[in-house]
Amino acid sequence: MGAFKGEHGGVTFSNITGLFKQPYIGAFQNSIELSAVTAGLGCVFGLAIAYAAIRDGSPRWIRSILTTFSGVAANFGGIPLAFAFIATIGSIGIVTKFLQNQLHYNLYLHGFSLFTKTGIEIVYLYFQLPLMILVISPAIDGLKREWREAASNLGARPIQFWRYVGVPVLAPSILGAFILLFGNAFAAYATAYSLGYQNLITVILGAYYQGNVLSNPHFAQAMALGMFAILGVMMAIYIPLNRRAARWMK
């Protein structure tokens, strides 16, 4: 309701229309792009890692270690995560200096920077990958061995099994995991803020609430409403996908 209040009271839509002007529309676009990229990469690599650890024939201790690590890493974010990456691949980080001194290769002279959108995406993947592993593991367990054996007995090749059985069964879970990872990245704030990347809607919204609200605090509420609208759409897609995926886990 506050998003539709004017600076001096009354009802107005100026706060909502203001979201479609720069720099706010650009911040929304950057946040959506960052979330989509990290969610997509997290789904692809997270699925591959989880399947390699969980499939038949893999030692059970690998799954235990991977699950334990994922449970910790998926919740490791904010300022500690930003500091860890600064100390590792920052401009004077351990890995950066090692590459420079031992291999004579300077990351930052070849276009890389931890403090750009690409750098933020790399940092976000640290908690996106483990979250994907945790979310997709039950779905991989749902791929029953009997299905593969039946397909093999009927003469199906591995690629045919995945095309007609594996991928259709996992598809709702993968799409649901993508949406979950998207929302996870879209709402993240402290990590990007700590790395000094300002052009995200969460960072701009935080700046408003930290001291730029005296002129029109309702505009900050409009930004929050815009975020809720985007996340609401994602959740509206996620819930039916999650219900459909749950059928294969029984």
C-alpha positions, 0 to 999 in steps of 0.5 A: 500500500505504501508504494501507492502513496505520494510524498505528501499523502494521497494516492499516486502511481508515480512511484510505480512509473518511476521504476521504469526509468533509469537507473532503476529499470537498469538495476532490475535488468541487471538483477534479473540477468545475474539471477538467470545466469547463475541459476542456469549455470548452477542447474547445469553444473549442479546436476552434473555433480550431483548425478556423478556422486549419486548414480549407481556405482559411486562410493557412498562416502562421496555423497555424504561428503558432498551433501555435508559440504553443500549444506554448509556452502549453500548457507554461506554468503554475505560479507564472509563470502565476499571477504573469502573471494577478495582474499582469494581472487581479489586484486591482491588475493592469494591466487591472483598473486600466485598466478602473477608471481609464479606464472607471470599471468595477471588476471586483472590485466586480461580483463577480469575483475572480481568487482564486475558483474562477471565477478559477482556471478562467480561469487554467487555460484559458490552458493548456487551450486550447492543449493542445486545439489541439495534440491536435485538429489531427491529427484535423481534418487527418483530415477529408479534402477528398474527403469534403466534395466527395463529400458536396457532389456527392451534394447534402448541405448543410454541416450534413448533412456535419457531422452524418453525417461530420464529427462522427462522425469527430471525436467520438472525438478530441474525447472523448479530448481532453476526458479528456486535458484533464480529467487535465491540470487535475485534477493541476495544483497550483502555479498554484492554490496560488500564487493562494491557492485551497486547496480542491483535493485537490492543494493539500491533499495538498501541505499534508500533505507540506509539514508536516502528515504527522507525525500520519498520513502514510498519510492523504496516501497515501490522498489520492494513491490517490484521485487515481490512481483517478480518473485511472485511470478517465479513462485507461481511457476515453481509451485506446480512444477514442484507438485509434478516433480513430487509424483516421481519421488514417492 
